[in-house]
Amino acid sequence: MHRKSSPISAVDRFLSIMEDWKIRSGLLSVAGGAWALIERSALDDYEHQRSWERQPFVPTPTISVHSVYQRSKDASRPGRSATVNHHS
């Protein structure tokens, strides 16, 4: 009897699964790249937060709260903000 599910159809199915996997892994890598970008921008925000001395205008409320806290901490330790200013 001639069965339709020959090894060739199995290979076809395997190939289509591989194609799916390739597409899925491509999507995953794109998502990973986007996530890396998001993480980097979050890191930039953090660096921006730490270097508030260089920015006279602070737009975000959370950053301004942080900078006020930083300022009060720096006031108790004179000389620190001067060294931070040179660090770019």
C-alpha positions as CSV (number, residue, x, y, z in Angstrom):
1,M,0.0,0.0,0.0
2,H,1.3,3.4,-0.9
3,R,1.2,5.6,2.2
4,K,1.1,9.4,1.7
5,S,3.1,10.1,4.9
6,S,6.4,9.1,3.3
7,P,9.8,10.3,4.6
8,I,9.7,13.1,2.1
9,S,6.6,14.6,3.7
10,A,8.2,14.3,7.1
11,V,11.2,16.2,5.7
12,D,8.8,18.8,4.4
13,R,7.2,19.2,7.7
14,F,10.6,19.4,9.4
15,L,11.6,22.1,6.9
16,S,8.5,24.1,7.5
17,I,9.0,23.8,11.3
18,M,12.6,25.0,10.7
19,E,11.3,27.9,8.7
20,D,8.8,28.8,11.5
21,W,11.7,28.5,13.9
22,K,13.8,30.8,11.8
23,I,11.1,33.4,11.6
24,R,10.4,33.1,15.3
25,S,14.0,33.4,16.3
26,G,14.3,36.4,14.0
27,L,11.4,38.0,15.8
28,L,13.0,37.1,19.1
29,S,16.3,38.6,18.1
30,V,14.4,41.8,17.0
31,A,12.6,41.8,20.3
32,G,15.9,41.2,22.0
33,G,17.5,44.1,20.2
34,A,14.6,46.4,21.1
35,W,14.9,45.3,24.7
36,A,18.6,46.0,24.7
37,L,17.8,49.5,23.3
38,I,15.2,50.0,26.1
39,E,17.7,48.8,28.7
40,R,20.4,51.1,27.3
41,S,18.1,54.1,27.3
42,A,17.1,53.3,30.9
43,L,20.8,53.2,31.8
44,D,21.2,56.6,30.0
45,D,18.4,57.9,32.1
46,Y,20.1,56.6,35.2
47,E,23.4,58.2,34.2
48,H,21.5,61.4,33.4
49,Q,20.0,61.2,36.9
50,R,23.4,60.8,38.5
51,S,24.8,63.8,36.6
52,W,22.1,66.2,37.4
53,E,24.7,68.9,38.3
54,R,25.4,69.3,34.6
55,Q,21.7,69.9,33.8
56,P,20.3,73.1,35.2
57,F,16.8,72.3,34.1
58,V,15.4,68.9,35.3
59,P,12.1,68.0,33.4
60,T,11.0,64.8,35.1
61,P,9.5,65.0,38.7
62,T,11.3,61.8,39.8
63,I,14.6,63.1,38.6
64,S,14.1,66.5,40.3
65,V,13.2,64.7,43.6
66,H,16.4,62.7,43.2
67,S,18.4,65.8,42.5
68,V,17.0,67.6,45.5
69,Y,18.0,64.6,47.6
70,Q,21.4,64.5,45.9
71,R,21.8,68.2,46.5
72,S,21.1,67.9,50.2
73,K,23.5,65.0,50.4
74,D,26.2,67.0,48.6
75,A,25.6,70.0,50.8
76,S,26.7,67.9,53.8
77,R,29.8,66.8,51.9
78,P,31.5,69.8,50.2
79,G,33.8,69.2,47.3
80,R,32.0,66.2,45.9
81,S,29.9,68.0,43.4
82,A,33.0,69.8,42.0
83,T,34.6,66.5,41.3
84,V,31.4,65.1,39.6
85,N,31.3,68.2,37.4
86,H,34.6,67.3,35.8
87,H,33.6,63.7,35.2
88,S,31.9,63.6,31.8
